[in-house]
Amino acid sequence: MRAMVFEGGKPLTCRSLPLPEPGDCEVLIEVRACAVCRTDLHVVDADLKAPKKPVIPGHEIVGKIVKAGAKTQALEMTVGLWVGVPWLGSTCGQCPYCLSARENLCLNPGFTGYTIDGGFAQYTVADARHTFILPPAVHDDRSAQEFSPMLCAGLIGWRSLRFARPALDAAGGKLGIYGFGAAGHIVAQVAIHLGYEVYAFVRPGDEQAQQFARGLGAVYAGSSAEPSPEELDAAIIFAPSGALVPAALKSLAPGGCLVLGGIHMSDIPALPYELLWHERTIQSVANLTVADGHEFMDFLAKHKVTTSTEALPLEQANEALDRLRAGQVSGALVLTPWQPKPC
């Protein structure tokens, strides 16, 4: 198979590798689409310090099962099924967090595209216990491309919104979203389906992102350098900038909740206690639980949530990362390993 491999430096290298073999609780997946996530960028740029080396990045994987391990039948993982693979790729099943249905905090986890080979390849092996059967609408290459951002951007947005909802439901339902890329544009649609008002805050001067947010139903879209025109009941920060934390807190109403939806963020500057006063809270989000994934798949089977994607062949993974690094992406870039090109 062909794969784009991170060997410890930049850029990724195109390699021809043996086809992996699934273990008893694993499935072999033919990758039909893998969205490019900012976390992939954090791996390649060494913001995340301990990747497996070499490792195949990519953790927003959509594909078809081509071989299933001997112990996967109970999970209904069968050959030909369309499935998705997220960031949290394995858990120990034995630590206090796993035993209390908080496996997202597992003490010995494995992460797809970081400590486990991921989806920047034609094939990948995944733990069936952390693989999701996709809604019926995902049944061909086009729908796979459109759905692939759901496997991280969508899932982390779903979990972030879960923490924001108590504050939203207790008040007027005004939700601020800071950073309107892959995760922001998905969670905005979910929030609107749930009856909340969305206020989008984007990089100063990014008129295209503001128009994108308004087109998806945001009641306001403006610069993240400016305060919200209305007090927010909750806010989610997807941009990896710690400097946005004090700015978002200034726009929160008393009792409001600020959710930090990224796996990596630059340092948060010192802030005066008055920004937290009146029972404002800051909540970080780590990974996702299996229950989160099943809930989100059920939601997507019942509600139309679209993604804005651009497909690139697998061998253009470095170009995709460069564009993401430069902030030149609206929506999500998706690698399509099925397109035949030589290394």
N, C-alpha and C positions, 0 to 999 in steps of 0.2 A: 504494500500500500504506500501511497504518498502521504507525507506529513510535514508540517512546518514545525521545527523543533527549536526550543530555547536551550542553548548550551552554556549559558552563563554570561553572554554578552549580546550586543545588538549588531546586526539584525538577526531575525530568526533564519534558520537554515532549512532549505528544502531537502528532505531525505527520502530514500526508498527503504522501507522497513518491513520486516516479516509481519504477516497478519497475526494479531494477538489471539490468544485462545482463552475463552471464558472459563472461570472456575465454577464450582458447583452452584454458588449463589449469584452468579453473574450472567450477563447477556452480552453477546457480541452484536454491535449495532453498526449498520451501514449508515454513515453520517450523510444526511441530505442537506442540512443547513446548520451553521453554527454562528450565532451573532458574536460580534466583537464587543467586549465589555471593558469599561474603564479598569476593572480589576485585572484584566489581562495586561493592560498597560502598566499597572502597579507591579506586576510580576516582572515584566521585561525591564522596567526602569529601576528595579531593585528597591522599590518602596516597601514591598513585602520581602523579607530577608531570607526565608528558608525554603525556597522551592527545591523540588527534586531536580537533579541535574544529570543528564538532560531530561527535559520534560516537554510534552506536547501541550501547549496552552489550549484554552477554550472550554467554557462551561455553560454555554447556552445551546445545548445540543438537541437537535431534532433528527430522528432517523428511524429506520426500520430494523427490527430484530431479525438477524439472519441465523443465529444459533443461540440456544438457551441452555444453561447449566442444569444439571440433574435435579437440583433442589429449588427450581424456580416455578414449578407447576402451581404450588399453592398461592403464588402471587399473580397467577393468570398471565404470566409473561410467555407468550407464544411466538413462534416464528411468523414473520409478516406483520406483526403489530407495530403501529406507529407510537413511539415513546419519546419522552424528553428526559434529559439528564441535567441536573442543576449543579451549583457550586458545591454544596455539601454532598460529597460522594460516598462517604462511609462513616460509621460511628462504631464505638466499641461494644455498645449494648450492655455494658456491665457497670459503668460508673454511676454515681448518684443522679447525674443529670439524665442519662439515658433511661434509668429506671423510673424516673418521674416525668416522662414524656417531655423532657426539655433537652432532647438530643442535639439541638442546635448549639448547646454549650458543652458538648462532649469533651472529656479530658484527653481523648486520643482520637481525634477526627482525621478524616482524609478529605482533601479538597480537589475537586476536578480541575485539571489544568494547572495545578500548583504542586500538590504532592502525589497526585494520580494523573496519568496521561489523559488528556482531554480531547476536544473535538476539532482542532485544527488538523484534521486528518480524514482519510477516506473511511476509516473504521475506528471504533473505539470499544473498549470493554467497560461495563458499568455494573456496580452492585445493584441487583434487581430490587433490593429493599429500599433503595434511594433513587429509583427510576419511576417516572410517572407515565401511566397510560394517558394519552392525549384525547381531547374531545373529538367527536366524529368529524368535525369540520376540517381537521388536519388529515389529509388523505393523499396529497400529491406534493410535488416539489415547490410549487408556488405557495401553497398554504404552509408548508414547512418553513419556507423563508420568512413569511409574515409572522409566524408563531414563535420563532426561535428567541426573540428578545424576552418573551414571557418567562423563560426558564431562569432568568436572574433579575433583569430589570423589573419584570412584572412581579415575580415572587417577592423580591425585597420591598417593592412598593406596596404589595398586599400586606406584608407583615408590618411595615412602617405605618400604614393606614390603620391597622388594627390597634396600635398603641395610641394613635391620634383620636380615634373615634369616641372614647368616653368624653373628652373635652369638647369635641364637636357636637355630640348629642346633648350635652348639658347646656349648651348655649345656642348661638345662632347658626352654627354650621359653616363658618368661614374658614377655609383651609388655604394656607400659603404654601406654595411649592417653590423652593429655591434650587435652580438648576433644572432646565427643561429639555433634557436629552432623552435617552431611551427610557429610563425609569419614570421621569417626570411626565412624559406624554402619555404613558400607560396609566399611571395612578390617577392622573387628572380625569381620565375618562371613567375609571372605576368610581372615583369620588362623586362625579356628576351623576352616574347611575344610582348612587346611594342617596342622592338628594342634597349634596353639599355644594357650596359656592367655592369656586377655585380662583385663587389669586396667584398669578405666575410671576416669578422674579428671575430675570435672566442677566447674563453678562452685560454691563453697560455698553450701549451702542449697538447691540445685536437686535436690529429691527426685524430681521427674518424670524428669529426665535419668538419675538413678541407676536408677530402675525400668526405663526404656527400655533401658539397657545390660544389665541383668540379664536382661531379656526376650529379648535377642538372644544370650545365652549367655555373657556376661562372668562369670568366677568371683568377681569383686569389683567393686564400684562404690562410690566414695566421693568426698570432697572433695579438690580439688587442693591445698588448704592442708594436708592431712595426708600423712604419709609412707606409702608402700606397706606393706601388711602382710607382703609377701614381697619379697626382693630381685628386681629385674627384670633380665632378660638384655638387653633392649632396650626403648626407649620412643620413641614418636612424639608430637611436639607439633603439634597442628593449631590450637589457640587462638593468636591473634596477640599473646600476652603474653610478652615477654622475661623477665619475673619468674619464669616457670615453669621456665626452664632450670636454675638452681641447685637448685630443688625436685626436678626430675626426676633430676638427677645424683645427689642424695643417696640416691635409691632404686635406683640402678643397681649391679649386682654388678660386681666386677672384670672387665675385658674387655668391659663392656657398651657398647652403641652408642645414642646419643641422636640421633634424626633430627628435623630441623626441617622440617615439611611445608608451611609457609605461604610465600606470595610476599612478604608484608610482616609484620614483627613489630616491636613496640616495643623500645626499647633493652634489651639484656641487661645486668643489673647486674654489678658486679665480683664475682668469685667466688674463693674460695681454691683454690690449686693442688691441694690434697688431694682436691677433688671430681673432678678429672681423673686423679689418680694411679691407678696400677694399670691403665693402658692403657684407660681409658674414652675414648670418642671422641664428638665432635659432628660431625654430617654435615648440611649443608644440601641441599635438593632444589630444582632449577631446572627447571620446565616438564616436558616429557616428550619422548621420542624416538618416531618412527613405530613402531619395533619394540616399544616399551612398549605402544602402543595396540593393535597387532595381537595381542600376547600376552594383554592383558587381555580383548579381545573373544573370543579363543579360550577363555579361562578361563570367562567368563560364559556361553558357549554350552554348557559342560559342567557348571557348578555353579549352584545356585540361590542368588542373592544378592538379597535384597529391599531396597526403599527405602521410607522413610516420607515421603510427599509430600502436599502440599496444593496444589490447583490454584487459581489466580487468573487472571482475565482480564488481557490485556496492559495495559489502561489502569490497573490497580492496581499497576503496578510500583513507584511511590513508596511505597505502603503496604507492599509486600513489603520494600523496603529499610529502611523505618522499623522494621519488626518485627525484622529481622535485626540492625539497629543496637542495638536495645533488648534483644537476647538472648531474644526471645520466639518462638523457632522450635525445634521438635524435628524432626529430619530435614531436609527441604528444601522450600522454596516453589518452585512451578513456574508460570511464565506460559504461558498457552495462547492464542496469537495467533489461532487459528482461530475463537474465539468472536466472533460479529459484534456489535461495539459501536462507535458513532461516537466520534470524537475529541471 
